[in-house]
């Protein structure tokens, strides 16, 4: 299954986030086989406001364990973490899959 992790950064967390960035990147590298895609969303000034990761996991408990061990989360940089099952629609995993959903 795929799970979306929406991790909203706390206000005034830039200094702490930058200090922890090497640990965060090491964690992402160590888990890259489970990450479908990911990266930050940016505010209107181009600054990170949320980390969004689509994770490939067998169940929601695995996603919770992943985010609990994430260095930014352990340091309290997120004011909110939302974990939801995610379904890929685009790009279509099979030719004509989107049209089949429209006509269904």
Phi and psi in degrees as a GROMACS rama.xvg file:
@    title "Ramachandran Plot"
@    xaxis  label "Phi"
@    yaxis  label "Psi"
@TYPE xy
-107.266  142.038  UNK-2
-131.487  134.989  UNK-3
-93.1833  128.387  UNK-4
-109.34  114.221  UNK-5
-107.917  109.994  UNK-6
-115.537  102.935  UNK-7
-85.3621  123.559  UNK-8
-70.1072  142.49  UNK-9
-71.6535  154.47  UNK-10
-64.5502  150.691  UNK-11
55.2725  40.0171  UNK-12
-107.191  5.30561  UNK-13
-58.6669  -47.0528  UNK-14
-62.356  -46.2378  UNK-15
-65.6649  -41.112  UNK-16
-62.0524  -45.0739  UNK-17
-64.5284  -36.6795  UNK-18
-66.757  -34.3612  UNK-19
-89.9226  -6.80672  UNK-20
-53.3525  -43.4856  UNK-21
-59.6015  -39.3676  UNK-22
-67.6548  -40.5761  UNK-23
-60.3917  -48.2401  UNK-24
-64.5058  -37.4291  UNK-25
-63.1168  -40.601  UNK-26
-64.9108  -42.8061  UNK-27
-63.5282  -42.8579  UNK-28
-62.0986  -42.9721  UNK-29
-66.5877  -22.1997  UNK-30
-114.046  15.7714  UNK-31
-61.781  -23.6095  UNK-32
-70.1913  -17.671  UNK-33
-100.411  -6.60439  UNK-34
-98.4274  117.36  UNK-35
-72.8972  -47.2447  UNK-36
-164.748  165.717  UNK-37
-177.948  167.106  UNK-38
157.516  177.466  UNK-39
-87.6151  151.369  UNK-40
-92.0903  150.898  UNK-41
-116.493  143.987  UNK-42
-77.6838  -176.306  UNK-43
-66.4412  -16.7071  UNK-44
-95.4231  3.05456  UNK-45
83.9498  13.6166  UNK-46
-96.8511  144.785  UNK-47
-59.4957  136.337  UNK-48
-125.502  -23.3563  UNK-49
-154.329  141.721  UNK-50
-97.1522  126.692  UNK-51
-118.493  123.597  UNK-52
-130.888  132.554  UNK-53
-101.579  117.354  UNK-54
-111.573  139.217  UNK-55
-96.5712  112.168  UNK-56
-140.387  159.328  UNK-57
-75.2922  -24.0755  UNK-58
-162.342  170.498  UNK-59
-64.5076  -32.3824  UNK-60
-61.2332  -36.6436  UNK-61
-66.1052  -37.7437  UNK-62
-66.0337  -40.9147  UNK-63
-63.381  -41.5702  UNK-64
-64.2886  -39.5822  UNK-65
-59.2981  -49.3068  UNK-66
-74.9179  -28.3931  UNK-67
-66.0924  -31.4201  UNK-68
-89.0062  -6.391  UNK-69
-69.3813  129.877  UNK-70
-56.323  -41.9747  UNK-71
-61.611  -42.5244  UNK-72
-66.8382  -43.262  UNK-73
-61.0064  -30.0472  UNK-74
-86.7088  -0.957362  UNK-75
79.0585  24.7666  UNK-76
-76.968  -15.0787  UNK-77
-101.08  128.686  UNK-78
-83.1336  -18.6469  UNK-79
-155.999  139.907  UNK-80
-125.795  123.769  UNK-81
-113.877  127.883  UNK-82
-118.886  120.121  UNK-83
-139.487  146.044  UNK-84
-63.1437  142.603  UNK-85
-125.828  137.845  UNK-86
-116.866  125.476  UNK-87
-76.5685  126.706  UNK-88
-112.208  -43.6186  UNK-89
-127.63  144.159  UNK-90
-64.4313  149.279  UNK-91
-60.6304  133.745  UNK-92
-73.6407  -22.2449  UNK-93
-133.346  144.868  UNK-94
-57.2257  125.505  UNK-95
84.0541  4.0511  UNK-96
-62.6952  -39.7631  UNK-97
-67.7638  -41.6211  UNK-98
-62.7866  -36.9575  UNK-99
-63.7157  -35.182  UNK-100
-70.0921  -37.3505  UNK-101
-65.3504  -42.8954  UNK-102
-84.3359  -2.58609  UNK-103
